[in-house]
Amino acid sequence: MSRVRFNVAANIVGQVWAVLLAIVCTPFLIKLLGIEGYALIAFYAVLQASLQMLDLGFATTVNREVARLSSKESSADTGALGGFVATAQRWYWILGSGIGLAMLFATSLIAKAWLHPENLSPEDLTDSATLFGLLACLQWPFSFYQNGLAGLQRQVTLNLTTIPFSALSNLGGLLILWLGPRSVASLLAWQAAVMLVQVIVIRAQFWRCVGVPKEMRIASLTTLKDKWRFSLGMGGISITGFVLTYLDKLILSRLLSLESFGHYNLAGTLARGLYVLITPVFNAYFPRFSALSSGPDGASMRLCYHNATQVMAVLILPLSLVIGMFSYEIAFLWLQDASIARSVAPIASLLVVGTCLNGLMNIPFALQLARGNTRIGLYINSCLVAALVPAMIFATYRYGVVGGAAMWGVINGIYLLVGLPITHKYLLPGETGNWLRFDIAPPLLAALAIAGVGRLVLPPDQSTIPTLIAVGLIWILATAGSALSAKQVRVTLRQIVRL
């Protein structure tokens, strides 16, 4: 479990660093490129997420299989590991090259047909679309090496590699914009160059950590023959999950001006701040679940599962409550614009509810994948798509950004209410009551009490520094209260203090 703790800490540092870069860079990007330029970058981010559907769940398969095979020490398993990663690496390079080539020609047409720019130059739109194709190509092999290192539980190494490159990409990009042409194309050109070097470095780190001799790295499609069912199920989950997650953004990017779409993305950025904590916990515990799933010790899996759930609850429930209750103050502290903050705040409060519910379901979802069960997630997602996509389209058309934000909470609320008991019924029978009574309720009540009191006593219209200190202190106290209320987290904290 010590490696899991280090991995959680390393992942949190990496995610916090990424969010800090976003917080620092976003106002400068808006100033240097304008709100339309920023919105175009946000559109490319949605397009990149759309392309991930073509992975068909194979990234999760890489993570799971590397975790399972690397936890065994026989020569046969070493050979199986070498063959699997060599084959998967070749597949990702071929797929990335094909997608990148297609995007070189298609992205410009997609952007011109879909967006409604008013001040953005046609040249910048065309040039940036071409460079996006190069970035799309490099993202695929990077995803393979990233998931491979995560499966090896070498997330400290992964974050030590990615943190400096993310700083170079973002801060260096701002410098390029400040000194050179202020265009989205120049920013993407710099980021593509940085990504190329990053792929070279992370490839070397991955193969060093795998430790499989070159003569055992034999690529063969037969090594994937017993993985296709899991990967196909993950592909279905990825596609339906994308529809549920990005449908509002796609609809709004079509219906709204780029300026309004940019405002919506600012609200989404605040809510997505929760993933600073959600993603590290999932990434640290999923390989651990995968390793435990191949063993006979069910008690260890149950203990690890409840420990992971309490860690997730302690980290995200206080932050969700603070963002929801103090959304205007946080938006104003970030953007220093009262008008934009007033527009962003109510949307962010709605979005953070759905994101929090989604975060709580990440641990049951990790358990499903570790056990090789993709049916639960696929069936639930398919039902949600069939029932709620029409409702989301109606809500977005009728109520705009508020409707899209509200439906994000509805989707994840239904997912939690349905998916949690089904997961426990088939994979951990009898644990739903324990999940609610011991893992969720104590940290939720503790955080709610502290954040609620803070909301009542914090006076409105304070200056920047006192507001920053007050909101930060409320978050710290709410997190501390949640941590002390969760039994497994208390045990872990005592062990750390004794060290």
N, C-alpha and C positions, 0 to 999 in steps of 0.2 A: 504493500500500500504506500510505502514511502515514495516509490517512483510515480504513483498516481498523484500524490500531493505536489511533487515537483512539477509534473506535467500541467496540473491545474494552475499552479502559480505562474509557470512560464507562459501558458496560453493566455492567462489574464493580462500579464505584462504586455504580450504581443497585441492583444485586442485593445487594451487601454492606449497603447502607443498609436495604434491605427486611428482610434477615435480622437485622440489629442491632435493628431495631424489633420484630421477632417475638421475639427473645431477651429484650429488655427488657420488652415488653408482656405476654407470655404468663404469667409468674408473677403479675403484677398482675391480669390477667383472671381467672385461676383464683381468686385471693383475693377479688376483688370480685363475681364471678358464681358461683363454685363450679365444681366439675369438670363438673357437668351443663350449666351455662351455656356453659362453654368447649367442651364436646362438641357442643352445639347449633350453635355457630358453625362448628365443623369439619364438621358435617353439611351446613350451608348451603354451605360451600365445595365439598363433593363434589357437591351438587346443581347448583351453578353450573357445575362442570366437565362435568356431564352435559348441561346445556343447550348447551354449546359444540358438541356433536355436530350440532346443528341448523344450524350454520354450513356444514356439508358441504364443508369445506376451502376456503371462499372467502377466508378471512383470508390463507392462504398464497398464494392466487392474486393477491390485492391486492399483497402484498409482492413477488412475482415480477414481475408485470406493471409495477408502478411502477418497479422497478429496471431492467427492460429498456427501457421507453419513455423514462425520464428520462436514460438514458445516451446517447441519440441526440439530435441537434441540429436535424434538419430540421423545417420547419413542419408537415409531415404528422404526424410523431411527436408534436409538441406538441399538435396537435389531437386525436390519438388518446388521449394522456394525459389531456387535459382531459375528453373524453367518457367515458373509462373511470372516472375517479375521481368524476365527477359522478353517473354511474349507480350506481356501487358505494355511494356515500354515501347516496343515496336508498334503496337496497335495505336497507342496515343500519338506517336509522331506521325503516323500515316493519317490518322483522323484529323489531327491539328492542321497538317499541311493542306488537306482537302478542304476543310472548312475555311481556313485562311484564304485560300485561292478563290473560293466562292464569294467570300465577303469582300474581297478586293473590288469585285464588279457589282455586287448586289447592294451593299450598304448605302451607297449614294442614292440609288433609286428608291430604297426603302425610306430613307430620311426625307427625300423630297416629296414623296407621295404621302407620308404620314404626318409630318410636322407642319406648323404654320408660322414660320419665322417672319418677323417684320423688319428687324434691323440687322440680322445676321447676313453676311455676304455670301453669295452662291459659291464663290471660290473656296471660302473656309469650309463650307458644308461639304463640298466635293473632296477637297484634300484631306479633311479630317476623316471622312468615310473610308478613304483608301488606307490611311494609317491604322484605322480600327481593324481592318482586315489582317494586318501584320500582328497586332496585339492579340487578335482572336486566335491566330496560329500558334503563338508562343504560350498562350494560356493553357493549352491542352497538355503538353508535356510537363509544364510546371505543376498542373493539378495532379498528375501521376506521381511525381516525386514528393509532392506535399502529402498526399494520402499514404504513400509508402512509408515515409518517415513517421507519420502519425501511427500507422499500424505497428511499426517497430517500437512504439512508445518512446521515440526519440524527439519529443516535442520541445525539449530544451534546445537541442541542436537546431531544430526547424526554426524556432523563434529567434535564435541568435543569428541565423542566416537571413531571415526575412525582415527583421526590424531595421537594420541599417539600409537595406535596399528600399524599403518603403519610405524612409526619410529622404534618401537620395532622389527617389522618383517624385515625391510630392514637393519637398522644399526646393530641390533643383528645378522642378517645373515652374515654380513661382519665380525663381531667379531668371529663367529663360524668358518668361512672359514679361518680366519687368525690364529686361535688357533688350529683348528682341521684338519680333512681331507679336502683337497681342492677339493671337488667334488660337482656336482650339486645335488646329493642325500642328502648330509648333509645340504645344503641350504634349500631344499624343506622340509626336516624333521623339521627343525626349524620353517619354515613358516607355516607348517600344525599345529604345536603345538600352535603357536600364533593365528592362525585362529580359532581354537577350543575355546580358551578362549574368543576371540572377539565375536563369535556367542553367547556364554552364556551371555555376558554383553549386547550386543545389543538387545537380546531377552527381557531381563528385562526392558531395556529402552523403547522398543516398547510398551509393555503391560502397562507400567506406563503411557505413553502418550495417549494411546487409551482410557483409563479410563472407559472401559466397565466392569461391574461386572462379576465375574466368572460364575454366574448362567445364564448369557445371552450369553455366548460364546459356542453356540451349533453348532457343525459341522454338516453340511448336504449338500449333493450334490445338493439339490433342490435350494439352495441359488445361485448356479452358472448357473441355467438353462437359465436366460435371459442375461447372459454375454458371451455366447459362440460365438455369431456372431462377436462381437467386438474383442474378443480374437483370433478367427480364422483369421480375417482380419489382425490383428497385427502379427500373425504367418506368414502369407504370406509375409508381409512387412519385417519381420525379416529375413526370408530365402533369399528373393531376395536382401535385403540390404546387407546381409553377402556376397553373391556372388559378388556383385558390389564392396564391400569394401576390401575383403580379397582374391579375385581371383589372383591378382598379386603376393601376398605373397605366396600363395600355389604353384603357378607355379614356382616361383623363388626358393622356398625351395626345389623343386624337381629337377630343372635343374642346379642350381648353387652349388658350393662347400659351405660348412658351413661357411667358411671364407667370401666369397663374399656375402652370404645371411646376415651375420652379418653386413657388411658394409651398405647394403641396409636398414636394420633395424635402423642403426644409423641415416641415413637420414630421415627415417620415424619418428623417435623420435623427431627430430627438428620440423617437420611439425605438428606432433600431439601436440606440445606445445600449439597450438591454443585452444585445448580442455580444457586447464586450464581455459579459459574464456567462451568457448561455452557451456560446460556442466553445469556450475553453473547457467547461465542465463536460459537455458532450464529447468533445474530442479526447479528453483524458480518460473518461470512463468507458467509452465504446470499445476500444481495444482490450481493456481489462475484462469487460463482460464477455468479449469474444474468446479470450483465453480461458475464462472460467467455464464457458458453455461447453467446452470439449472435455471437461473433467467431471467426476462423479459427485463432487461435493456441492450439494444443493444449498446447504446452510451458508457457505461462503458467498454464493451468489445472492442469496436473500440479504445478507448483511451488507454486501457491497451495494446492492440496489437501494436499500433504505439510506445508507450513508450518502450515496450520490444524490438521492432525492432531497435529503435535508440540506446538503451543500447547495444545491440549485435553489431551493426555497429561500435559504438564508441570504443568498447573494442577490436574487432578482426581485423578491417581494418588497423589501424596503426601497430599492431604487425605483420600482414601478410606482409605488405610492407617492414617492417624492416627486417624480416627473409628472404624474397625474395631478397632484395637488398644487404644484408650483410651476406649471408649464409656462405661464406668462413670464414669471420672474426668470426662469432659465432661458427662455427664448430671447428675452431682452438682454440678459447678461452676455449671451453669445453674439447676437446680431447688432446690439446697440441701436435698434430702430423700433420705436414704440408701435408704429403702424403695422409693420410686418409681424412683430411679436403678437399683437392682438389677433391677427389673422391665423397665425401658426398655432397659438396656444390651445384652442378648443379641439383642433384636429389632432394635435399631438396627444392630448389627454385621452381621446378615443382610441387612437392607434396603440397607445401603450398598454391598454387593457388586453387587446388581442395578442400583442406580442408577449405579454407576461403569461397568458394562458398557453400560448404556443411553447414558451420556454419550459413550463411545468411538464408538458407532454414530451419533451425531448428525452427524458430519462426512460420512460416506458417505451418510446420509439427505439432508443438504443438497445433496450432489452430485446425487442422484437427482431431487430436486425442481427444481433449477436447470436440469437437462437436460429437464425436462418429463416425466420417467418416474415415474409413480405405480404402475405394474404390479408392480415388484419389492416395494415395501413392502406393497402391498395383498395380493399373493399370500402373502407370508410371514406377515403378520398373520392372514390368514384361516386358514391352516394351523395357526398357534399357537392361535387361538381354538378351532378344532375339536378339536385334540388335547389342549390343556392346560387348558381351562376345566373339564372334568370332573375333572381331576386337582387343580386348585386348589380346587374345591368340596369334594372329598373331604379334601384336606389341611387346609382350614380347619375343616371339621366335626370332623375327627379330632384335630387338634393345635392348633386355635385360632390365636392370633396367630403362633406359631412356624411353623405350616404355611403361613400366608399369606405371611409374610416369606420363607421358604425358596423358595416357588414364584416369587416376584418375581425372585430370582436365577436360577432355572432358565430362566424365560421369556427373560430378557435374554441368558443364556449361549447358548441355542439361536439367538436372533436374530442374535447376533454371528457365531457359527460358520457359519450358513447365509447370512445377508444380506451379509456382507463379501465373500466370494469371488464371489458372484453380481453384486454391484455393480461390482466391478473387472472382471469378465469382459465385461460389456456396456458399461461407461462409461469405464473406465481399464484396458485390458488389461495384464496383466503386473505389476500394482502390489501384489498381495497380499503377496509376499515382502518387498518394500521397506517396506510398511506395518508389518509385524511386526518386521523386523530393525532398521530405522533410526528408525521413528517411535514404536514402543511399547516394545520390549525395553530400550533404554538408560535411558529415564527410569523405567521400572518397576523395574529392578534397582537403580538408584541409590537410589530412594526406599525400596524394601524393605530394603536394607541399613541405611540410616540409621534408619528407623522401628523396625526390628527391634532394633537395638542400644539405641535409646532405651527400648523396652519392657523389655529385660532389666535396664537399669541404674536405671530409675526405681523408687524404693522405694515400697511400698504405704502407704496411710493417711497421706499427707503432708497438711499443712494447705493451705488454699485457695490462698493466694498463690503458694507454691512450686510447687504442682501446675500452676497456670495458666501460670506462667513456663516450667516444664519442657516441658509439652505444646506450648505456643506455639513454643518454641525448636526442638523436634524437628520440628514442621511446617515452620518456616522453613528449617531445614537440609536437610530432605528435598526441599523445593521447589527450593532452590538447587542441590542435587546433580542433580536431574532436569533442570533448565534447562541446566546445564553439560554434561550428557551428550547433549543433543539438538542436532544440527548446525544446523538452521535457526534454532532459538531462540538459539543462541550468536551466529550472524551478526546477528540482530536486536538482541541486547543490545549487541554491539560498535558497531553503527550508532547506537544511542541514546546510548551513552557518548561517542562522537565528537561528537555534537551538543552 
